[in-house]
Amino acid sequence: MNGKGLQYVAAGALSLMLAGAVQAQAWPAKTVRIIVPFGPGGGTDIQGRLLGKNFAESMGQTFVVDNRAGAGGLIGAQLAIESPPDGYTILFTTASLSVSLTLYGSLVKFDAFKDLTPISWISSVPLVLVTHPNVPVKSVRDLIALAKKTQLTPANNGAGTTSHLSVEMFNQYAGLKLPIISFKGGGPAITSVITGETDFVFATALAAQPHIKSGRVKPIAVTTLKPSGAFPGLPTMASVYPGFEADNWYAMFFPAGTPKEVVSKMNSEIVKALKSSEVSGFMAREGADPVGSTPEELGAYFRKEYEKYAKIIKSRNIKLQ
């Protein structure tokens, strides 16, 4: 290639770099949609609205939450994947995505590892086993003994969520055959326990904490391997059944093909938001641990979680009901 050809190549590369920088600088120029693949009132919805408010104040554009519940978060994920990769659609999902990909099997019509671009791992939240106050139990062993004598009805946050998988694991570890009653998100699921429609639920800490404080539900245990600082005195499920673990993490993704400059800018805004007094204070009070990872760290963690849950689902022959 002659000197003039090299100049053209260099000029072209510089133009692309400048175009990317301008695009990131201009973004967002209109409303950004945050797809929450669960109903209102759950942990994803609560965090999504809090973060959206922070992003709007920081970037001067509206970030609106769009609840698209169903199929363990897959309906919302599919919608996000089918959206233009222009930075104006964000998927805010949970560990349920790493469960649903295996649980729903051939019904999944996308490749999450190719069709989604990681932005950041937002937070990690324990699940809390809570019962209706009138359920006469004080411990996991009490609950098991009662379930063996009378028919109890557990709720869960939706087929394919870690809440659902926790009920399946509870059945298997305890030798029970409790029915699987799925709701479209953590809000509706815990409401069913409060009203007495169901007896207990493995709820996300964010959805459970206000109702624990008000006495509308009774906490029994957490699903993390180590006790949670947000729930002092509560034992872990693993203390009764070693190996019983479910960590409900939250993360944001763009559709694949979103410009890297936009991904980088959104990642920076997330990290900044998680350090703000409003967001960090809320998470500390409600039992969430803020993370704020790089896109690469989220991508690696997502694949690791997928492989972990796929092994559990297949080895225990857990199926949709």
N, C-alpha and C positions, 0 to 999 in steps of 0.2 A: 504494500500500500504506500503511495507517495505521501509527501508531506501535507498536500492539500486534503487528501482523503483522511489522514489522521486528524486534521483540524476539524473536518466535518463530524467525525465520530466524537471527538472531545466536546464539540459544540452541542451535539445532540444529547450526550450524557449530561452536560451541564444544564441544558434546557429541561430535561426530565427531573433533575434534582431540584431546580428552581420551581418547577410546576408543582412538585410534591410539597415543597416547603410552603408555597403560596396556598395550596389546597388545605393543608393542615392549619395554616394561620387563619384562613377564612372560615374554617369549620368550627362550630356549627353556625350556619347561616339561616336556619329555620328550626322548627320544633323537632326534637329527637324523641322517638318512641322507645320506651323500655318495655319489652314484652315479658310479663310475669306469667309463667305457664300454670298458675294456680289461682284459686279464688281469693277474694279480698280477706284480709284479717290474719293471714298466716305470716310466717317469718320472712318469706321472700317479698311479699307485698309490703310489709311494714318497712323493711330495709330499703326496698326499691323507692318508696315514696320519700323516705328521709334522704336518701342519696340524691334522688331527682331534684329535690328542693335545694340541696347544697350545690349540685352542678349548675342549676339555673342561676343561682346567686353568683357563682364563680365565672360562668361563661356568657351570661346575658341572654340565654335562650331557654325556652320551655322544654323540660324533660317530662313527658307524660307517661304514666304507667298504664299499660293496656293488659288487663287480665284475660288470659286465654287458657282456661283450665281444661284438663282432660287427658286421659291416657298416660298418667304418670309423668306429665310434663312434655310429652312428645308432640302434642298438638301445637303448643306454643313454639317448640323448637322447630317444627316443620315450617311454621309461618315465618319465623325469623330467617331460616335458610332460603326460603323462596323470595325474600325481600331483596331489593337492590343493595349491592355491597357498597353503599355510598356514605356510610357512617351515620345514617339517620334511623337505623333500627338496631337495637341492642337486645340480646337475649340475656335475661337475668334468671338463672336457673340454679338448681341445687344438685346435691349428690344423687338425687333421684334419676338424673340423666344417665349416670353410670350404672344404675340398676336396671332401668327400663330398656336399655339397649339389648340386654340379654333376655330379660323377662318377656318382652314382647316379640323377640325373635324376628321371624320373617315379616311381621307386620310393620317393622321399622323400614321406612322407604328412603332413608338417607344414611350416609356415612359421617357420623359426627366428627370423626378425626380429620376428614377431608373437607367437609362442608361448613365447618365452623372455625372461626379464627379466635383463639383465646385472647382476652384482654387482661383480666386480673382475677385472682382468687380473692374474694372480698372478705369472707369471715368464716369461722368455724364455730358451730353451735351444737351443744349436746342435745340429744333427745331426752325427755323426761317422762317417765311412766307416771301418769296421773289417773286418779279414779274420781268418780262422783263422791262427794263427802259422805253419802249414806251407805256406800259399799263398806261393809264391816271388816276392813283389813288395815294393817299397819305396816306390812312388809311384803316383799315378793313371795316369800314362802306362804304367808297368809292368803295371798291372792291365788296362788296355785292350789292350795287346799280347798278354798272356796269354789274355784272353777271345777274341781273334781266332784264337788257335791251338788252344784247347781249350775244352770246354764247362764254363763256370762257372755255379754256381747261387746267385743272390742271394736273401736273405730280406728280408721287410719286415714292419713292425709291424701290418699289416692293410690290406685294400683300402680306399682312400680316405684313408689317412694321408699325412702329408708324407714319411714313409719310403718309402711305395709310390710317390708321385709322383717322388721323387728317383731311384728305379730306372728309372722310365719316362723321365725326363729324361736319365739316364745312357745308356740305350739309344739315344735319339734323337741326343744330341750326339756319341756315339762311333760311331754307325752300327752298333749291335749289335742282336741279337734274343734277349737272355737271357730265360729264363722268369721269370714273376712268381710267386713262392712267398709267399703271405700267411699270417701267423700272427695269433693273437688277442692282440696286444699286444707291447710292446717286450721284456718279459721272455722270453716263449717264442721270439721272433725271435732275440735275441742268444744264447740257449741253443743254438739250432740251429747257430749258427756255432761256438760253443765245442765242441760235440760232433762237429763235422765234417759234420753233415747238410747244411749249406749252406756256401758259401765266404765270403760277405761280406754286410754289411748297413749301411744308413744308420741308425745307432742314435741315440737321444736321448742327450745327454751324461750325464744322470743314470743311465741304464741301462748305459751303456758304461764310465763312469769306474772303477768297482770292478774290472772285468775287464781293463781296460787296465793298471791298477796291479799286478794279480796276474800279468799276462803271458798271460792266457788268450785275449786277442784282441790284434790288432796295429793301431794307428791309422794311417790313411793321409792323411786330409784332413777339413776341416770344411766345412759348407755355407753358413755365413754369409759375407756379402760381405767382412767384415774378419776377420783372424785372431783367434782366441779366446784370451784371456788364460789360460783354464783349460787350454789345450792348446798350450803354447809350442813353436814350431818347426813346427807342422803347417800346411801350405799350405791355401788355400781351393780349393774346386772351381772357383770363378770365375777363379782364376789360370790354369787350364787351359782352361776353357770360360766365357768372359765371359757373364754373365747367369744362370749356374747359382747359384741362391740358394734356400734353404729354411730358414726360421726357425720352430722348433717352440715356439709360445707356449702357455701354460696359462691357463685362466680358469674362473671359477665363475659359474653362472647359477641363478636360481630359475625355476620355472614362471611363466608370465605370470599376472598378477593377484595376486601375492604383495604384501601390504601394504608401502607405501613405507617405513614406519617400521622394519619388519623388515629390508628391503633395506639401509637406512641403517645399522642396527646391525651387520649382518653385514659390511658394507663396512668399518666402523670396526674390527671385530675382526680382519679380514684384514690391514689396514694395520698394526695393532698387532703381530700375529703375525709379519709379515715383518720387523719391526724387532727382534724378540727375538733374543738371542744364539744360541739353539739353531737357529732357522730360518735366520737370515741367515748364520750360520757354516757350516751344512750346504750352503747354496746356493753360497757362495763356494768351498768345497772341491770341490764336485762339478760346477761349470761352469755354474750357473744364475744369471741376473741377476734379482733380485726387482724387481717393478714396484709393485703396489699402487695401481691406478688408481681413478678414480671410475667409477660405473656408466656415465655418459655417455661417458667416454673409451673404455671397453671397447666400448660399442655402436658408436661411430664406427670403431674399429680393426677390429672384427669384420667390418663391412660392407666396409671397404677391402680386407681380406685375401680375403674372398669374391670380390670383383670381380677381384682380381689372379689368383687361382688359376683362376677361371672362364675368364679370357682365355687362360691357358696351356693349360688342358685342351682348349678349343675350337680354338685356333689349331694345336695339335699333334695334334689328333684322338686324344687319349688316351682309351681306353675300358677298362672293367672286363674282366678276363680270367678 
